[in-house]
Amino acid sequence: MERDLTTPAAPSAMARLSAWTQRRPWTALLVWALVFAAAIGASSAIGSAFEDDNSMPGTESQELSDLLDERAPDANPTTVQVVFAADDVAAEQDRVAAFLADLADEPGVAGVNDPFAEYGAISEDGTVGYASAVFDGTTAEAADLIPLAEDASGDGLAFALGGDPIREAAEGGGGPAEGIGMLAALVILVLMFGSLLAASVPLITAIVAVGTAFCLSMLVSHVVTLPTFLAPIMFLIGFGVGVDYALLIFARFRSELVGGASRKAAAAVALDTAGRSVLFAGSVVIVALMGLFALGLGSLQAVAIAVALTVLVTMLASVTLLPALLALFGRRIEKSVRKRAAKATRAPGARWAAWSRFVEKRAWLAIVVVTAGLVALSAPLLDLRLGFADAGTDAEGSTTREAYDLLSDGFGEGFNGPLLVVTDGTEAEAGAAYEAMSDLDTVAQVSPPFAIGDGLWMSTVIGEAGPADQATVDLVHELRDDVLSDVEGTQLVGGSTAAAIDFSDIMIEKAPLFLLFVVGLSLLLLMLVFRSILIPIKAAILNLLTIGASLGVVAWIFQEGMFGISAGPVEAFVPVMAFAIIFGLSMDYEVFLMSRMREEWSRTGDAQEAVRRGLASTGGVVTAAAAIMMAVFGSFVVDDARLLQQFGIGMAVAIFIDAFVIRCLLVPAVMKVMGRGAWWIPKWLDKALPHVTVEPEIESGRTDREPVAVR
């Protein structure tokens, strides 16, 4: 069997770090235990200050919100809608009044109006009515209101509750997704390594990293405004990335053991190769997340900071905590690895090497077919509708969905997405605006303007379409750009429905700058590492195909309402956040796979052999890592929050495409077509670029281990 004639020229920083953890594993573990305990203690003592930042500087809805905060703070309070329905609600007036009186006594409810004394609160056919309860309580207090409505319903009278406080309470604080993800990861790791102990090492590393990162984020929330929905997203990304990074290093450690290296040498090589890849890949993820700052939205910037912190902690844990665990449990793990290797009937990586040869013979066919398939999956993006899910997309049978449907039946679809129009001027100017809006065919109802403060007048506009419909988007733009622009005085259109439209407009307007930043900087980083022109371009194109196809699947499922999911827009957060995260995670596998190929290319100078050996060495671990991340991300489909469902499905599809289609099929085919040109770079550019590498420099020598057999 061929012998490896290369050895590291000198111990690198990563190799020295490995040697330190081998000598002092208990010290490394103690440091992490102290950090973890300190983070838990500090976060428990100080608590968190998570708060949603919905500000959108420069938008009309934000201008209106700031105006109301300054001059009419009580004009648009947070409310809970109390919807009731019967064959004749007037005949049920006593029961309705009794329920509203009980509701008014509940904690968090500041007051409830009388729907029978309020103009327009009863539908024309007399079957549906609504009351508004001013709410200033907590999510838990809002949740306590739901069973009250359920208990009061019956005997021909139904109650349902709507409004943002009720929707937030109904979504709860998470579901079984986290547990499902961890269990699935453990099962896959056990099947891969054949040992519970070996499988536990990457899992422990990920759990400690994610736990530490979340506790730190609780502390950071006192300095930076972090959103309330952050916890599941941090787990979604942190646990997947943590297991992924730890697995890549652990798999290289196992590979070196099978090749004949000692435990100490295997750990050094694993950290000096896969460890470098992890640090670089994690850095690319952080860079991609920082691209969210280009959008100028506080909510996305806060998520970027928190997720970047999570990735940073997982990187540090992978190169410090994991080696310490390997040093402590290495003897038992080595015994299990060698026993399993002895039972193997063929050389490690032989199947992947054979697969690489199979793809090479059909390279152009693979490129054409796969590219066409990914472009087809991306087609739904041509009709992408961004927005925010309203109660109309909530689960059938939920109180918010019932309230939405009842209001739609009684008052029309547009009643669930009212627009607020505020005039900063005279009563005559407000009246002129009212007259202009009343003449529109797309407007179902406009309330006469009423004073809300000194010189401020408000009208409520009800459109013909639902809040997430394109017709409502068109109505907002028509009011702002045409109808109200001709009316004297300052006219502002806002409210939650208009704010959601403004958010979507920002995403569309600033997306090119965001894409340019993320893709451009990633291209530069890959060029620095791989000393190539074509490989970074290839990586960017393939990553864009992956992201386009995965978001296309999300648009198809959620916009069309497939698999029992209510049809509605794609959450405006999802495309840009998914792009940043998926682009960064795709680079994980790109860096891990290409660094192994470059390692073989530097050693042999044979482009095709480098592809085969690289795939043979990494194919198994990449697909196993992908299966774990798919299980973690896919588990969020059971979550109640539509945002997390879209994230989970989008990322699970992206990881599947990236690992099983791109890395194992399209990359070998493209590398075959490019040949030696894949590693070409102009000499002048090579000299101008700083020298960065994710594989150790090599010189002639000899080691006591043999490489993966692929011939």
Secondary structure by P-SEA (a helix, b strand, c coil): ccccccccccccaaaaaaaaaaacaaaaaaaaaaaaaaaaaaaaaaccbbbbbccccccaaaaaaaaaaccccccccbbbbbbbbccccccaaaaaaaaaaaaaaccccccccccccccccccccccccbbbbbccccaaaaaaaaaaaaaaccccbbbbbbcaaaaaaaaccccaaaaaaaaaaaaaaaaacccccccaaaaaaaaaaaaaaaaaaaaacccccccccaaaaaaacaaaaaaaaaaaaaaaaaaaaaacccaaaaaaaaaaaaaaaaaaaaaaaaaaaacccccccaaaaaaaaaaaaaaaaaaaaaacaaaaaaaaaaaaaaaaaaaaaaacccccaaaaaaaaaaaaaaaaaaaaaaaaaaaaaaccccbbbbbbbcccccccccaaaaaaaaaaacccccccbbbbbbbcccaaaaaaaaaaaaaccccccccccccccccbbbbbbbcccccccaaaaaaaaaaacccccccccbbbbbcaaaaaaaaaaaaaaaaaaaaaaaaaaaaaaaaaacccaaaaaaaaaaaaaaaaaaaaaaaaaaccccccccccccccccaaaaaaaaaaaaaaaaaaaaaaaaaaaaccccaaaaaaaaaaacaaaaaaaaaaaaaaaacccccccaaaaaaaaaaaaaaaaacccccccaaaaaaaaaccccccccaaaaaaccccccccccccccccccccccc
